């Protein structure tokens, strides 16, 4: 009997949990699966543990209830209460308590969430998250219906489970990519063992996009969020997607699809800035249709946020009963646009810096290659000269050896002759031999002296020739440099002259065009005035011939037509005035655009002009918007008046209430004239709107062009001036014998003992710098540099930090911290080193 009852219970549970992938593992053990999966607003940490931080700014207390498959008796029922959200610049956390009823089985427990963010760059973040779930599952005695007492029910065990779910998410400006491990570890404390073959164990990946719509009206600055998620289990893969649109009025709607659970849709509403409510509906497809739909409802309390975090700046919370929603929304929109513009400017500045660095590297490589080629040529010429000198020396030595051999042979022959004649005259031979030996010694000494003199003369001639060649080369190089400088000066003068001529031509052309345009405008105005006078004269004549039946009608229809006609004529004046004001503002904006473009063109041609300051257009735009709104209202009202007059005229034609022919003809011509006037007014309005749109686009381009040019010129000009000032101090300052004291040195801003990190330092390499002084004032900087050079330190240098507007003076730079610390500790007794510190540059 016990076995039969247990089988019955398990059968009921297996039927009820068919769609939830058989969450009952064994003996009443239920795998953790919170079905709150269709909301991108509340309880997001149940979707991925990092979502308590990612794209979040607030903290919430929420209560959710979900009833699944309502067509099925004793369908699964889930209750979830949580407190979660953003708790710091880099921390998100959450705590949830839940209960799930699966027929006769009940699960009760809690989820602890923690997320930590590591900021890599401005719009690059890496977030780590962890969910730890602890819950108890077992038989719910209150749901068991039996006609007899069964002791076997007391033997069904309760289980206490601990599960771990880690996750990681990488976020950019608009996208998020992440992976989580669901139920990667599930431990049953009752059996003291890990749960094997857990059906809810899976690897989950997601891609999420968060952006904003730029439009007018109700959907302006609406936030769009989209999440695509894949869940890879042992035996199946589940793919789902959710898209949500949040309107700034405090209303959001979302739709989704899951390959297992079907389609879903939801709607949320901020009742007040703190209280919100959300409802989600889920409809299964295919084999699950008979189970019926699922319903989920959440009520949340949003804590007021007093912090403004860097990552994922928050949206202003609007609601049905909140105030100043439009103002907060505009402020938030301006901040987002400013941030986007800043990012774009930084990326563009970085690209220009890299291009400049690449150009400098190519120029340096070319200069080094030319120097290397010149050095090789000089070495080759020297080697050829040495080889030639060696050959001449060898030839001379050979000639001397041949002469010596010949002389020795002659002496030997003479000695033999002397030996034969020795008997006849030994004394005479001896005397002659002595004389001959003396003569030979003198000749040999003379020959050696001549050879030595010849060698010295050749060496002196070679040295003079080398000196002469070097002098000629230097003179030729100087002449070429002078010619090149002259050519560059002539080219620059010609370019300036051409630019000036082009400017004068453009100004003359512009003046002629303006005069022509002015003449055409005067002619057109005169023609329009004549036409208007003619039309007014004609209208006067037509009015004069009108009889009392038109001006003083007796019929009700006639009175209505006369009143509408007079009202349409009155609104025409207002409409024309508004069109004229609209046209005047468009002309002002067009002239501002022309002035700004002319200033930018001249600046790029190297002609210095006084820049025109940027014009504050807030009041001008507000006035323009008021005129456009008023014009739209007048046109709309006048269209309705004309239509009403036309309907009354047609009614008269059908019923023949007014029988006078001249009255009918008058109103027919009046309706035609009013319609023509209205069509012209609408065309003029549309043309002005088109011109204004083109002008706004071109003006924005020219403003960015001017800002970019000004920033580039100012940085380069300051750098050139700074280098020139440093070189002038080094060249014109000599070491002083005057004894300086530490009080003579102004070290400027006192630096911290810790290593200071500076980023984006223009024209400086990354590394560790031994900084000896920091100044904001240029004169104090130059005074300190002069005294350092007077003390004997010629290697002093400095760089400029645009972020703090300060000059950092240093005399040593290292590639690693160990060498920098060693040099800092061994700073010695030099007075200018007494407040030395380490500054690291990271570019």
Secondary structure as GFF3:
##gff-version 3
##sequence-region A 1 843
A	DSSP	alpha_helix	2	16	.	.	.	ID=ss1
A	DSSP	three_ten_helix	44	46	.	.	.	ID=ss2
A	DSSP	three_ten_helix	49	52	.	.	.	ID=ss3
A	DSSP	beta_strand	59	67	.	.	.	ID=ss4
A	DSSP	beta_strand	77	86	.	.	.	ID=ss5
A	DSSP	beta_strand	91	102	.	.	.	ID=ss6
A	DSSP	beta_strand	105	121	.	.	.	ID=ss7
A	DSSP	beta_strand	124	139	.	.	.	ID=ss8
A	DSSP	three_ten_helix	141	143	.	.	.	ID=ss9
A	DSSP	three_ten_helix	151	155	.	.	.	ID=ss10
A	DSSP	beta_strand	159	171	.	.	.	ID=ss11
A	DSSP	beta_strand	175	182	.	.	.	ID=ss12
A	DSSP	beta_strand	185	188	.	.	.	ID=ss13
A	DSSP	beta_strand	193	194	.	.	.	ID=ss14
A	DSSP	beta_strand	202	212	.	.	.	ID=ss15
A	DSSP	three_ten_helix	217	219	.	.	.	ID=ss16
A	DSSP	beta_strand	223	232	.	.	.	ID=ss17
A	DSSP	beta_strand	237	247	.	.	.	ID=ss18
A	DSSP	beta_strand	251	258	.	.	.	ID=ss19
A	DSSP	beta_strand	262	270	.	.	.	ID=ss20
A	DSSP	beta_strand	275	283	.	.	.	ID=ss21
A	DSSP	three_ten_helix	286	291	.	.	.	ID=ss22
A	DSSP	beta_strand	294	302	.	.	.	ID=ss23
A	DSSP	alpha_helix	325	421	.	.	.	ID=ss24
A	DSSP	alpha_helix	426	545	.	.	.	ID=ss25
A	DSSP	alpha_helix	548	551	.	.	.	ID=ss26
A	DSSP	alpha_helix	556	604	.	.	.	ID=ss27
A	DSSP	alpha_helix	618	655	.	.	.	ID=ss28
A	DSSP	alpha_helix	661	732	.	.	.	ID=ss29
A	DSSP	three_ten_helix	742	744	.	.	.	ID=ss30
A	DSSP	beta_strand	756	759	.	.	.	ID=ss31
A	DSSP	beta_strand	767	775	.	.	.	ID=ss32
A	DSSP	alpha_helix	778	790	.	.	.	ID=ss33
A	DSSP	beta_strand	797	801	.	.	.	ID=ss34
A	DSSP	beta_strand	806	814	.	.	.	ID=ss35
A	DSSP	alpha_helix	817	825	.	.	.	ID=ss36
A	DSSP	three_ten_helix	831	833	.	.	.	ID=ss37
A	DSSP	beta_strand	837	842	.	.	.	ID=ss38
###
